[in-house]
Amino acid sequence: AYERFTDTGPIALLPLPNGRMGAVWTLPTAQVNAALQLPEKTFLQSFQQAFGFRLGRFSDLGKRAVWPLQRLRARPDFSKRCVLLGNAAQTIHPLGAQGFNLGLRDALALAAMVEKAGDKFDQLSELQAFSAARRKDRADTLRFSDSGLVATQNTSALARIARSIAFTTLDAAPLAKRSLVRFGLGFVR
């Protein structure tokens, strides 16, 4: 996966089978309809200009779709025979794959809880405890994602310069990059 931060929001390329990539292009609501109306070639050129050429030239475009970004949270996030994990429990801006990472941590925590409970698994009380135990990680992940979004969408000249310096420095500092990735994956909170 590859992510780039632009003035309109992040652009992510996600690996698909057969050497293809899926793209997520975050745009302000006012620009979405205009982008969807563009002919395929013009859209691809606009996307290329926004993303840059670090991965080469894009040559093909698949089906375009729109998903409005909005904060949703399921309450409750469990019932007698169901528990919601990751983005099914709450939506998270697709910044740094935080929803995916949170879903993996939720699944691991649920599997550990079920294994520990064994035959004594009482669905409602165990799921209530699971929900309570996951609350802090979920809140921390939402805060991390939201603060990253705010930092990347500030378009003032000073913020853009500071952001460029920070990302360039991070790109050249493997230990700092590894620490940020570990934090984003949820290994450090």
C-alpha positions in Angstrom: 0.0 0.0 0.0 1.1 3.6 -0.6 -0.4 6.8 0.8 0.2 10.4 -0.1 -1.1 13.4 1.7 -2.5 16.2 -0.4 -4.2 19.5 0.4 -7.6 17.9 -0.3 -6.9 14.9 1.9 -5.0 11.5 1.6 -4.7 9.5 -1.6 -4.1 5.8 -1.1 -3.2 3.0 -3.4 -4.0 -0.5 -2.2 -2.7 -3.7 -3.8 -5.1 -5.9 -5.7 -4.4 -9.2 -7.5 -2.7 -9.3 -10.9 -0.5 -6.2 -10.3 -3.5 -3.9 -10.1 -4.1 -1.2 -7.4 -7.3 0.1 -5.9 -7.3 3.9 -5.2 -8.9 6.0 -2.5 -8.9 9.7 -3.4 -10.2 12.0 -0.6 -11.9 15.1 -2.0 -13.9 17.9 -0.4 -17.6 17.4 -1.0 -17.8 20.4 -3.3 -15.3 18.8 -5.7 -16.7 15.2 -5.8 -19.4 15.6 -8.4 -17.1 17.6 -10.7 -14.5 14.8 -10.5 -17.1 12.1 -11.2 -18.3 14.0 -14.3 -14.8 14.1 -15.9 -14.2 11.9 -18.9 -12.0 8.8 -18.0 -8.8 10.2 -19.6 -9.2 13.6 -17.9 -10.0 12.0 -14.5 -6.9 9.7 -14.8 -4.8 12.8 -15.6 -6.2 14.7 -12.6 -5.6 11.7 -10.3 -2.0 11.4 -11.7 -1.3 15.1 -11.1 -2.7 14.8 -7.5 -0.8 11.6 -6.7 2.4 12.4 -8.5 4.8 10.0 -10.5 6.6 8.3 -7.6 5.0 5.0 -8.7 5.1 5.7 -12.4 2.3 6.6 -14.8 -1.2 5.3 -14.3 -2.5 3.6 -17.4 -6.0 2.4 -16.7 -9.1 3.3 -14.7 -11.6 1.0 -13.2 -15.1 1.8 -12.0 -15.5 5.0 -9.9 -17.6 5.0 -6.8 -18.2 7.5 -4.0 -18.5 7.0 -0.2 -19.2 10.0 1.9 -16.9 10.3 4.9 -18.9 10.6 8.1 -18.4 9.6 11.7 -20.7 6.7 12.7 -20.6 4.6 15.8 -22.8 1.5 16.5 -24.4 1.5 19.9 -24.3 -1.1 21.2 -21.6 -2.8 19.3 -22.7 -6.3 20.3 -25.8 -8.4 20.8 -26.5 -11.9 21.9 -24.9 -13.6 18.8 -23.1 -10.7 17.2 -20.2 -8.4 17.8 -19.1 -5.6 15.5 -15.4 -5.2 14.8 -13.3 -2.5 13.1 -15.1 -0.3 10.7 -18.4 -2.2 11.3 -18.4 -0.8 14.9 -17.4 2.7 13.9 -16.2 4.5 10.8 -12.8 5.9 10.7 -11.3 8.2 8.1 -9.2 6.0 5.7 -6.0 7.6 6.8 -3.2 5.1 7.2 -5.5 2.1 7.1 -6.5 2.7 10.8 -9.9 1.0 10.4 -8.3 -2.1 9.0 -5.6 -2.1 11.7 -8.3 -1.7 14.4 -10.4 -4.5 12.9 -7.4 -6.8 13.1 -6.8 -5.9 16.8 -10.5 -6.3 17.5 -10.5 -9.8 15.9 -7.4 -10.9 17.9 -8.9 -9.6 21.1 -12.2 -11.4 20.5 -10.5 -14.6 19.6 -8.4 -14.4 22.8 -11.5 -13.7 24.9 -13.4 -16.7 23.4 -10.4 -19.0 23.8 -9.9 -17.9 27.4 -13.6 -18.4 28.3 -13.8 -21.8 26.7 -16.9 -23.8 27.7 -17.8 -21.1 30.2 -18.5 -18.6 27.4 -21.5 -16.5 28.5 -22.3 -14.5 25.3 -23.8 -11.3 26.7 -21.5 -10.8 29.7 -18.4 -11.8 27.7 -19.3 -9.5 24.8 -20.1 -6.7 27.2 -16.6 -7.1 28.7 -15.0 -7.3 25.3 -16.8 -4.1 24.2 -15.6 -2.3 27.4 -12.0 -3.6 27.0 -11.8 -2.4 23.4 -13.2 1.1 24.1 -9.8 2.7 24.9 -8.0 1.4 21.8 -10.9 2.4 19.6 -11.0 5.9 21.1 -7.2 6.2 20.8 -7.3 5.1 17.1 -10.1 7.6 16.3 -8.0 10.4 18.0 -4.9 9.3 16.1 -6.7 9.2 12.8 -8.5 12.6 13.4 -5.3 14.4 14.4 -3.5 13.0 11.4 -6.3 14.3 9.2 -6.3 17.8 10.8 -2.5 17.9 10.4 -2.6 16.9 6.7 -5.5 19.2 5.7 -4.1 22.5 7.0 -3.3 24.4 3.9 -1.5 27.4 5.3 2.0 28.0 3.8 3.7 27.4 7.2 1.8 24.2 7.8 2.6 22.9 4.2 6.3 23.6 4.7 6.3 22.0 8.2 4.4 19.0 6.9 6.8 18.6 3.9 9.9 18.8 6.2 8.3 16.3 8.6 7.4 13.8 5.9 10.8 14.1 4.2 12.6 13.7 7.5 10.4 10.7 8.4 11.1 9.1 5.0 14.8 9.4 5.6 14.7 8.1 9.2 13.9 4.4 9.3 13.8 4.2 13.1 11.3 7.1 13.4 9.3 5.6 10.5 9.2 2.2 12.2 8.0 3.8 15.5 5.2 5.7 13.7 4.1 2.5 11.9 4.2 0.5 15.2 2.0 3.3 16.7 -0.4 3.2 13.8 -0.6 -0.6 14.0 -1.5 -0.2 17.7 1.5 -1.9 19.2 2.4 1.2 21.1 -0.3 3.4 22.8 
